[in-house]
Amino acid sequence: MKNQKLIQASRYLDRIKKYAYKDIVHIQNTVLNKNPDQSDFFHNYFFSINQKKITKLFLLKKIIMFYFKNIIFFFLFLINLILFKLFRKKSNISFKNEIYLIDTFFLADKIIEDGFFRDSYFPGLYKVLEFHKKEYIFMPRLHGVGKNPFKFFKLLMVLNNDTKNKFLFEYDLLNLLDILRIAAFILVYPIKQFNLIQKGNSKLDELFNFELFQVLPNTRFEAYTRYLSGKNISKILANNSKIISWQEFQNLEKAFYRAIRESNNNVIIYGCELLIKYELCPNMHITDTDVDLLITPHKTLMNGRYNYSNSKKHNFINGVSLRYKGIFRFIDNDISKKNPLVLLGSDVKRSQNLLKTIEDLNTLEIKLHPITNEKMFDNHIKVDWNYVYDDIYTLFTKTNILFATPGAGTSLEAVACGISVIIIASKDCLTANPLVNYGFEKIWDIVFDISELNSKVNGLLEYKKNNPNEIHSIGNWYKNNFFIEPTEKNISKAFEL
């Protein structure tokens, strides 16, 4: 985080976390999580926005909304628990011996659509585990189930038919006392927020106090549930077991890591940041305070050499780019590129803004983010634009230039493959761009206004045409600094097999 204001804001929140996280309920706190997409704290400080006053009516409204939403979610949680107890076929799991627990997301819509489960977060890992005769089970983080018990039931039916993999759900681990604890969490959480109110008069104090209650209605109990699950599983895992955890350093992970590290010193957690990090995403950067609070894994496996975290206490080691093997196999011998390509992100509004900015382009291919659908963009798609569904590396061979939102990690993949990239951003928002200054205005550029678009697109295409060897060199620099090839040897080394 080169921007000094973001560094100041991050350190400010760390000072609060030091005492706030002594009470486990505050790990659920959205502002302390530092995610710019979940709270306006960083945005408002960065842009020096004056905050509204906190009134009694404001507080009452936010607290009522919290209770209303969480009571509904708790009721649906209980329905899913009942469905699970009635219809889930339990996996035959023995915890007497060393086991590898795979803590990762399960994309419900994808699993239901396919009719089977295939992990997209750790591809290539399981063959290596099996080669080394390591037993592994999955602990799902369900994504996309939301408020829909019918979808949860469909997901259960698909997983019940899976005879190869073993699954350990949170519902397997929670008991009646835990359910009561979750209910108590919902009851006391808004009240406990008053303990975090800062008494100072600084700009940061003012922003924090307001945002503390502004985000309250969007707060759920999932991280606390994960903490309870972690406490319970730590009691049954055999010594020398390993937890391989997909790590974006969100509240879900922090609470789970805290539970394991408080309860079982004989289990090692590998936090797998095998993804694309952003300099301007403070929530992804581990600090010494995080280490002291036991909310980090024992080791963090990195996707490449670039690491924006500044902790000297944490153990960062080279990981392996399991999801990016296509970068190391990409060969593009076609110098006559075809069409521009748009990669839409998970943020619908930013993606819509992107489409609006490039609306004057005639020929365009569009690839959706996996968690979005075509209906979200019906009013922004021109007749002569086409959706494409090939994998991105196939699409890269047909692309002359890529358009992406600021938060799209795929832009880094594209540059590593030698594809020119235009980031479509807004001056009113923090730009979490995964690219660094190297190759700027040569292989990538950023557009804040539609008037800049044509000149910057033409500039990149012309530079690539006249300097193909330099573009190839820049692509290799990104590949070597941000990714590690997922060979069997590198996988075995990363996970100490």
FIRO-269912 format. One line per 10 residues: their letters; for each residue x, y, z of C-alpha. Coordinates in pm, 1 decimal, decimal comma, padded with zeros to 6 digits, always signed. Layout:
BEGIN
A) X Y Z  ...;
// end
This chain:
BEGIN
MKNQKLIQAS) +00000,0 +00000,0 +00000,0  +00206,8 +00290,0 -00125,5  -00060,9 +00544,9 -00053,6  +00017,2 +00693,1 +00285,8  -00347,0 +00755,8 +00374,7  -00431,8 +00388,2 +00328,3  -00136,1 +00287,6 +00543,8  -00250,1 +00525,7 +00817,3  -00605,9 +00391,5 +00804,4  -00485,5 +00029,8 +00817,1;
RYLDRIKKYA) -00263,4 +00095,8 +01120,3  -00549,4 +00278,9 +01288,4  -00773,4 -00028,6 +01255,8  -00494,8 -00255,1 +01382,0  -00477,4 -00050,5 +01702,6  -00848,4 -00112,7 +01758,8  -00820,2 -00481,6 +01669,4  -00563,2 -00536,3 +01943,7  -00831,2 -00509,7 +02210,5  -01145,8 -00570,6 +02002,8;
YKDIVHIQNT) -01045,8 -00923,1 +01894,7  -01006,2 -01031,9 +02255,8  -01382,6 -01079,3 +02227,0  -01432,6 -01331,7 +01949,2  -01757,8 -01175,8 +01827,8  -01568,1 -00877,3 +01688,8  -01386,1 -01090,8 +01432,3  -01719,1 -01068,5 +01250,7  -01682,3 -00689,2 +01235,8  -01684,0 -00571,8 +00874,3;
VLNKNPDQSD) -01494,9 -00245,3 +00924,8  -01207,6 -00412,1 +01111,5  -01182,6 -00660,7 +00824,1  -01040,8 -00375,3 +00609,1  -01220,9 -00484,3 +00293,4  -01287,2 -00170,9 +00080,7  -01576,1 -00350,0 -00092,2  -01760,2 -00419,7 +00233,8  -01715,3 -00086,8 +00407,8  -01668,0 +00275,1 +00296,0;
FFHNYFFSIN) -01416,8 +00346,9 +00570,9  -01109,5 +00349,4 +00343,4  -01293,3 +00516,7 +00055,3  -01421,1 +00801,8 +00271,7  -01082,7 +00860,9 +00432,7  -00897,9 +00845,5 +00100,4  -01132,5 +01096,1 -00062,8  -01171,3 +01311,2 +00254,2  -01549,2 +01271,5 +00263,5  -01720,4 +01430,7 +00562,0;
QKKITKLFLL) -01932,7 +01187,4 +00755,2  -02292,1 +01236,8 +00862,3  -02371,0 +01276,0 +01230,0  -02471,9 +00972,6 +01430,1  -02824,3 +01027,4 +01557,8  -03039,4 +00812,4 +01784,0  -03273,7 +00749,9 +01492,1  -02982,0 +00635,3 +01276,9  -02864,8 +00390,8 +01544,6  -03214,2 +00257,0 +01607,7;
KKIIMFYFKN) -03276,2 +00202,2 +01237,7  -02949,1 +00013,9 +01184,8  -02996,5 -00207,1 +01491,7  -03353,4 -00297,5 +01395,7  -03239,4 -00383,9 +01043,1  -02963,7 -00604,2 +01186,6  -03207,1 -00800,9 +01401,1  -03464,2 -00828,2 +01124,0  -03217,8 -00967,5 +00868,9  -03031,2 -01194,7 +01108,0;
IIFFFLFLIN) -03345,5 -01348,8 +01253,8  -03449,5 -01441,0 +00900,8  -03105,3 -01582,0 +00819,9  -03098,6 -01773,1 +01147,2  -03438,4 -01924,6 +01068,8  -03313,4 -02031,3 +00723,8  -02994,9 -02162,7 +00884,0  -03207,7 -02385,6 +01108,0  -03407,5 -02508,7 +00808,7  -03084,2 -02601,5 +00629,9;
LILFKLFRKK) -02962,8 -02775,4 +00945,0  -03282,7 -02982,6 +00960,1  -03254,5 -03067,9 +00588,8  -02895,6 -03171,1 +00646,4  -02980,4 -03398,1 +00939,2  -03265,4 -03560,1 +00743,6  -03109,0 -03611,8 +00402,2  -02730,9 -03591,6 +00418,0  -02540,7 -03915,9 +00375,8  -02248,3 -03898,6 +00614,2;
SNISFKNEIY) -01898,7 -03966,5 +00483,7  -01711,0 -04249,0 +00648,8  -01425,0 -04053,5 +00804,8  -01171,7 -04178,1 +01057,0  -00986,9 -03912,2 +01252,4  -00746,8 -04154,1 +01422,7  -00470,4 -04097,5 +01168,5  -00313,0 -03795,6 +01000,9  -00554,6 -03629,9 +00761,4  -00552,9 -03334,1 +00523,2;
LIDTFFLADK) -00855,8 -03110,6 +00567,8  -00929,5 -02908,9 +00252,6  -01101,0 -02586,3 +00357,6  -01237,1 -02432,6 +00038,1  -01537,4 -02276,1 -00132,4  -01811,2 -02486,3 -00289,8  -01987,0 -02288,4 -00565,7  -02341,0 -02419,5 -00523,0  -02479,1 -02302,2 -00858,7  -02191,2 -02458,7 -01049,4;
IIEDGFFRDS) -02214,6 -02791,0 -00865,2  -02591,9 -02812,1 -00916,2  -02565,0 -02719,1 -01284,3  -02290,0 -02975,2 -01350,3  -02452,1 -03245,8 -01139,7  -02119,3 -03327,1 -00974,3  -01848,8 -03168,4 -00759,7  -01510,8 -03071,2 -00901,3  -01289,3 -02836,6 -00704,1  -01167,7 -02534,1 -00899,6;
YFPGLYKVLE) -00955,6 -02384,9 -00621,0  -00688,3 -02653,6 -00583,4  -00675,3 -02827,8 -00924,3  -00380,4 -03062,9 -00951,2  -00331,6 -03093,7 -00575,0  -00533,7 -03410,0 -00522,1  -00338,2 -03629,9 -00760,8  -00021,4 -03534,3 -00577,3  -00180,7 -03604,9 -00237,7  -00293,7 -03944,8 -00363,2;
FHKKEYIFMP) +00053,0 -04013,7 -00505,9  +00198,1 -03950,1 -00159,0  -00081,4 -04163,1 -00006,8  -00227,8 -03877,2 +00194,9  -00591,5 -03901,9 +00302,7  -00793,5 -03584,5 +00251,7  -01146,6 -03461,6 +00316,4  -01330,0 -03146,5 +00216,6  -01473,1 -02890,6 +00456,0  -01704,8 -02684,1 +00232,4;
RLHGVGKNPF) -01760,7 -02311,2 +00255,2  -02092,2 -02295,0 +00075,1  -02117,9 -02003,6 -00169,0  -02439,7 -01917,7 -00347,6  -02684,4 -02098,9 -00120,8  -02783,2 -01777,9 +00055,1  -03146,8 -01766,9 +00158,2  -03254,9 -02064,8 -00049,8  -03313,5 -02397,1 +00133,7  -03430,9 -02553,7 -00193,7;
KFFKLLMVLN) -03092,5 -02487,3 -00348,4  -02923,1 -02630,4 -00040,8  -03133,5 -02945,1 -00075,2  -03036,9 -02980,9 -00443,9  -02672,3 -02939,4 -00348,3  -02702,2 -03212,6 -00084,8  -02852,5 -03450,3 -00339,9  -02560,9 -03394,3 -00576,4  -02299,8 -03444,1 -00305,4  -02480,8 -03752,1 -00173,4;
NDTKNKFLFE) -02410,8 -03917,5 -00508,4  -02039,2 -03844,7 -00487,3  -01871,3 -04176,1 -00404,0  -01512,8 -04055,8 -00447,1  -01482,7 -03758,7 -00212,2  -01547,7 -03719,7 +00158,7  -01714,5 -03410,6 +00301,4  -01726,8 -03266,1 +00652,1  -01986,0 -02987,9 +00681,3  -02020,7 -02730,5 +00956,2;
YDLLNLLDIL) -02356,1 -02892,0 +01026,7  -02167,7 -03213,4 +01114,7  -01974,0 -03026,1 +01381,6  -02230,2 -02800,0 +01549,2  -02427,0 -02919,9 +01850,7  -02730,4 -02781,0 +02032,0  -02516,7 -02565,5 +02259,8  -02349,4 -02412,8 +01953,5  -02690,4 -02326,2 +01806,3  -02775,6 -02145,5 +02127,9;
RIAAFILVYP) -02442,0 -01964,6 +02113,3  -02522,5 -01841,3 +01761,7  -02860,5 -01714,3 +01882,7  -02684,7 -01535,7 +02170,7  -02435,9 -01385,3 +01924,2  -02722,8 -01233,1 +01724,6  -02877,0 -01095,3 +02043,0  -02565,9 -00923,5 +02182,4  -02369,6 -00826,3 +01870,8  -02527,5 -00480,5 +01812,0;
IKQFNLIQKG) -02495,6 -00396,5 +02180,7  -02125,5 -00486,2 +02181,3  -02056,4 -00242,8 +01898,6  -02092,0 +00041,4 +02148,0  -01777,3 -00089,9 +02320,1  -01579,4 -00013,0 +02004,6  -01681,6 +00350,8 +01972,9  -01370,8 +00570,9 +01967,0  -01365,1 +00866,8 +02203,6  -01120,6 +01082,0 +02007,2;
NSKLDELFNF) -01201,7 +01366,0 +01770,4  -00981,4 +01273,1 +01477,1  -01111,2 +01226,2 +01122,8  -01045,6 +00852,8 +01150,3  -01240,9 +00829,7 +01476,9  -01535,0 +01004,1 +01316,3  -01531,4 +00779,7 +01009,1  -01489,9 +00461,1 +01212,1  -01772,9 +00535,8 +01456,1  -02017,5 +00608,5 +01175,0;
ELFQVLPNTR) -01914,9 +00310,2 +00962,1  -01934,6 +00081,8 +01265,2  -02313,8 +00110,8 +01257,0  -02355,3 +00189,9 +00888,1  -02249,4 -00165,7 +00796,0  -02432,0 -00329,0 +01087,0  -02736,9 -00443,9 +00882,3  -02504,0 -00628,0 +00642,3  -02335,7 -00823,3 +00921,9  -02411,7 -01195,0 +00955,8;
FEAYTRYLSG) -02303,0 -01470,4 +01191,3  -02108,4 -01690,1 +00944,7  -01762,8 -01609,8 +01083,7  -01874,9 -01685,3 +01436,9  -02024,4 -02014,2 +01315,6  -01692,1 -02098,1 +01156,0  -01519,5 -02024,6 +01485,6  -01744,9 -02272,5 +01664,2  -01685,4 -02531,8 +01391,4  -01311,9 -02479,9 +01419,6;
KNISKILANN) -01319,0 -02530,0 +01796,2  -01504,3 -02857,0 +01751,4  -01291,9 -02996,4 +01470,3  -00971,2 -02913,2 +01655,1  -01078,5 -03166,5 +01918,6  -01106,9 -03456,5 +01674,8  -00818,3 -03402,8 +01431,1  -00527,9 -03640,2 +01491,8  -00183,2 -03502,9 +01569,1  +00019,6 -03393,3 +01265,4;
SKIISWQEFQ) -00293,2 -03339,3 +01059,9  -00281,2 -03052,2 +00811,4  -00538,7 -02795,2 +00708,3  -00508,3 -02664,4 +00353,8  -00717,2 -02348,8 +00353,1  -00805,8 -02123,9 +00060,5  -00702,9 -01783,1 +00193,2  -00837,1 -01442,1 +00099,1  -00788,0 -01333,6 +00460,3  -01155,0 -01262,7 +00519,7;
NLEKAFYRAI) -01341,2 -01290,6 +00849,6  -01443,3 -01649,9 +00773,1  -01079,2 -01754,9 +00762,8  -00960,0 -01542,2 +01053,3  -01221,4 -01686,9 +01288,4  -01145,0 -02042,6 +01177,6  -00768,8 -01998,0 +01216,7  -00816,2 -01846,1 +01561,9  -01025,2 -02143,8 +01673,2  -00767,7 -02398,7 +01557,9;
RESNNNVIIY) -00465,9 -02214,4 +01694,5  -00631,0 -02159,5 +02032,9  -00726,9 -02524,4 +02065,5  -00476,3 -02753,9 +01895,1  -00102,5 -02691,2 +01866,7  -00044,4 -03018,1 +01679,9  -00232,4 -02918,2 +01363,6  -00061,2 -02708,0 +01095,2  -00262,7 -02463,3 +00883,7  -00142,9 -02381,5 +00532,9;
GCELLIKYEL) -00313,3 -02059,5 +00427,4  -00315,3 -02068,5 +00048,9  -00304,3 -01722,8 -00107,4  -00276,7 -01888,8 -00445,5  -00459,6 -01600,7 -00602,7  -00387,3 -01256,2 -00738,6  -00330,5 -00996,4 -00466,3  -00382,8 -00623,3 -00488,5  -00169,5 -00351,1 -00338,6  -00477,4 -00138,8 -00261,1;
CPNMHITDTD) -00670,0 -00415,8 -00081,9  -00564,9 -00377,5 +00284,4  -00776,9 -00674,9 +00391,7  -00541,6 -00912,8 +00207,4  -00226,7 -00785,4 +00380,2  -00116,3 -00967,1 +00695,3  +00032,2 -00746,1 +00968,2  +00225,5 -00826,2 +01286,5  -00091,5 -00742,5 +01480,1  -00275,9 -01019,8 +01295,5;
VDLLITPHKT) -00004,8 -01268,0 +01391,1  -00020,8 -01166,3 +01757,6  -00399,6 -01211,2 +01755,2  -00370,9 -01570,8 +01622,2  -00596,5 -01497,0 +01325,5  -00338,6 -01605,9 +01066,6  -00247,1 -01957,5 +00949,6  +00087,2 -02102,1 +01055,3  +00220,2 -02054,0 +00702,0  +00098,2 -01857,9 +00402,6;
LMNGRYNYSN) +00172,6 -02002,7 +00059,9  +00218,4 -01724,7 -00194,5  +00115,9 -01729,4 -00560,1  +00442,8 -01559,8 -00661,0  +00723,6 -01337,3 -00539,3  +00514,7 -01025,1 -00498,4  +00381,9 -00995,4 -00143,3  +00230,0 -00670,2 -00021,9  +00203,9 -00782,7 +00340,9  +00462,5 -00622,8 +00567,5;
SKKHNFINGV) +00459,6 -00863,9 +00861,8  +00801,3 -00974,2 +00983,8  +00649,9 -01224,2 +01226,4  +00451,6 -01429,4 +00977,5  +00590,4 -01721,3 +00778,0  +00547,7 -01653,9 +00404,7  +00668,4 -01928,0 +00170,6  +00653,9 -01993,7 -00201,8  +00336,9 -02171,0 -00300,2  +00227,1 -02285,6 -00642,4;
SLRYKGIFRF) -00012,4 -02132,9 -00896,6  -00257,0 -02421,9 -00914,9  -00527,5 -02223,2 -01094,5  -00295,0 -02062,1 -01346,5  -00117,8 -02348,7 -01520,8  -00252,7 -02216,5 -01851,8  -00007,7 -01925,8 -01828,7  +00288,0 -02164,9 -01847,0  +00140,3 -02352,2 -02143,8  +00020,7 -02050,9 -02338,0;
IDNDISKKNP) +00161,9 -02026,5 -02688,8  +00039,6 -01762,4 -02928,9  +00181,4 -01777,5 -03277,4  -00100,7 -01579,1 -03438,0  +00015,4 -01221,2 -03489,5  -00310,0 -01121,8 -03662,7  -00535,1 -01078,7 -03360,6  -00911,4 -01079,6 -03409,3  -01137,5 -00907,6 -03157,7  -01131,2 -00707,5 -02836,2;
LVLLGSDVKR) -01230,4 -00912,5 -02531,9  -01416,6 -00795,1 -02222,1  -01379,4 -00984,6 -01896,2  -01659,7 -00885,8 -01661,3  -01592,6 -00905,9 -01288,8  -01795,5 -01017,3 -00988,8  -01887,2 -00654,2 -00912,9  -02191,9 -00596,1 -01132,7  -02190,2 -00215,6 -01108,3  -01825,3 -00189,5 -01209,9;
SQNLLKTIED) -01887,2 -00429,4 -01497,2  -02184,6 -00224,0 -01612,9  -01970,3 +00089,4 -01596,7  -01709,8 -00085,0 -01811,9  -01967,6 -00173,9 -02078,1  -02099,5 +00181,7 -02079,4  -01747,5 +00322,2 -02125,5  -01677,3 +00105,8 -02431,9  -02025,7 +00123,3 -02583,1  -01894,2 +00283,1 -02905,1;
LNTLEIKLHP) -01699,4 -00031,3 -02996,0  -01872,8 -00237,2 -03262,7  -01715,9 -00582,4 -03252,7  -01676,3 -00717,7 -02902,9  -01662,6 -01051,6 -02722,1  -01773,9 -01071,3 -02360,1  -01692,5 -01332,6 -02097,7  -01897,6 -01337,2 -01777,8  -01763,0 -01389,5 -01429,1  -01869,8 -01734,9 -01296,0;
ITNEKMFDNH) -02095,2 -01587,2 -01025,4  -02283,8 -01353,5 -01263,5  -02530,7 -01417,8 -01545,9  -02642,1 -01258,6 -01872,5  -02963,1 -01110,2 -01727,9  -02758,6 -00873,6 -01510,1  -02631,9 -00698,1 -01823,5  -02933,0 -00711,6 -02058,2  -02962,3 -00331,3 -02075,1  -02592,0 -00281,4 -02147,2;
IKVDWNYVYD) -02529,3 -00526,8 -02433,3  -02538,2 -00415,6 -02796,6  -02682,5 -00636,9 -03069,5  -02347,8 -00700,7 -03237,6  -02169,3 -00797,4 -02915,0  -02132,7 -01167,2 -02835,7  -02096,1 -01369,6 -02517,3  -01815,4 -01625,4 -02526,5  -01770,7 -01927,4 -02301,8  -01428,9 -02072,3 -02387,4;
DIYTLFTKTN) -01158,9 -02080,3 -02120,6  -00963,9 -01756,4 -02104,6  -00642,0 -01894,0 -02251,7  -00824,6 -02006,5 -02563,6  -00982,6 -01662,4 -02582,0  -00643,0 -01495,3 -02539,8  -00530,1 -01649,2 -02870,7  -00817,9 -01464,1 -03042,3  -00772,2 -01131,6 -02862,3  -00595,3 -00813,1 -02966,8;
ILFATPGAGT) -00678,6 -00618,0 -02651,1  -00851,1 -00693,8 -02322,2  -01086,8 -00465,5 -02126,8  -01125,5 -00534,7 -01755,0  -01259,4 -00380,7 -01435,6  -01005,2 -00268,4 -01171,1  -01065,5 -00573,1 -00951,8  -01024,0 -00831,4 -01229,3  -00723,9 -01049,9 -01153,1  -00751,1 -01189,7 -01503,7;
SLEAVACGIS) -00587,3 -00874,0 -01636,7  -00265,0 -00989,5 -01469,0  -00297,9 -01328,9 -01637,7  -00346,1 -01156,0 -01971,2  -00035,7 -00939,0 -01935,9  +00166,6 -01245,5 -01831,7  +00058,0 -01400,3 -02162,9  +00160,6 -01090,5 -02358,5  -00193,2 -00958,8 -02410,7  -00246,1 -00581,1 -02400,3;
VIIIASKDCL) -00487,7 -00467,9 -02128,7  -00701,0 -00160,5 -02065,1  -00834,6 -00114,2 -01709,7  -01166,1 +00074,6 -01702,4  -01178,3 +00264,0 -01371,6  -01355,1 +00552,1 -01200,0  -01195,3 +00854,1 -01034,9  -01461,0 +00832,0 -00763,9  -01349,8 +00488,4 -00641,6  -01032,7 +00327,6 -00514,2;
TANPLVNYGF) -00869,7 +00140,9 -00802,0  -00752,3 -00201,8 -00684,9  -00546,9 -00279,4 -00992,4  -00342,3 -00604,5 -00978,7  -00085,8 -00467,6 -01226,3  +00222,7 -00271,9 -01117,7  +00402,2 +00015,4 -01292,4  +00622,6 -00217,1 -01498,0  +00500,0 -00213,8 -01857,4  +00263,5 +00079,5 -01800,3;
EKIWDIVFDI) +00164,0 +00247,3 -02128,7  +00343,3 -00032,3 -02312,8  +00139,0 -00344,0 -02242,1  -00127,2 -00197,9 -02014,4  -00299,5 +00130,9 -01943,6  -00589,0 +00268,5 -01741,4  -00890,1 +00470,5 -01858,9  -01096,6 +00693,8 -01629,4  -01298,6 +00871,9 -01896,1  -01452,6 +00765,6 -02225,6;
SELNSKVNGL) -01265,5 +01044,8 -02406,2  -00934,9 +00867,8 -02330,6  -01039,6 +00528,6 -02463,4  -00954,0 +00537,7 -02834,0  -00616,7 +00704,7 -02796,8  -00501,0 +00461,1 -02527,8  -00628,2 +00154,6 -02714,3  -00451,2 +00265,8 -03032,6  -00137,9 +00349,8 -02835,0  -00108,6 -00000,4 -02686,7;
LEYKKNNPNE) -00183,7 -00177,9 -03014,5  +00072,0 +00034,8 -03199,8  +00338,4 -00023,5 -02935,0  +00284,8 -00397,8 -02948,2  +00307,8 -00399,7 -03325,7  +00637,6 -00210,2 -03324,5  +00795,9 -00374,5 -03016,5  +00695,6 -00745,6 -03009,1  +01014,4 -00859,4 -02835,0  +00978,1 -00606,7 -02552,8;
IHSIGNWYKN) +00612,1 -00704,1 -02504,9  +00721,7 -01067,8 -02481,8  +00985,1 -00971,5 -02224,0  +00734,9 -00774,8 -02014,4  +00493,7 -01069,4 -02019,5  +00768,4 -01304,4 -01899,0  +00856,9 -01061,5 -01617,0  +00499,4 -01071,3 -01490,8  +00483,6 -01447,7 -01525,1  +00807,4 -01499,9 -01330,9;
NFFIEPTEKN) +00722,8 -01253,9 -01052,5  +00353,6 -01323,5 -00994,2  +00319,0 -01696,4 -01063,6  +00488,5 -02027,9 -00980,5  +00444,1 -02316,5 -01222,1  +00224,7 -02596,1 -01073,4  +00451,2 -02891,7 -01144,7  +00430,1 -03204,0 -00930,6  +00766,9 -03115,2 -00778,6  +00657,5 -02760,9 -00688,9;
ISKAFEL) +00327,0 -02884,3 -00542,3  +00506,1 -03141,3 -00325,1  +00755,0 -02879,2 -00208,5  +00493,5 -02615,2 -00129,3  +00283,6 -02846,7 +00087,2  +00588,4 -03023,4 +00234,0  +00478,9 -03363,8 +00112,0;
// end
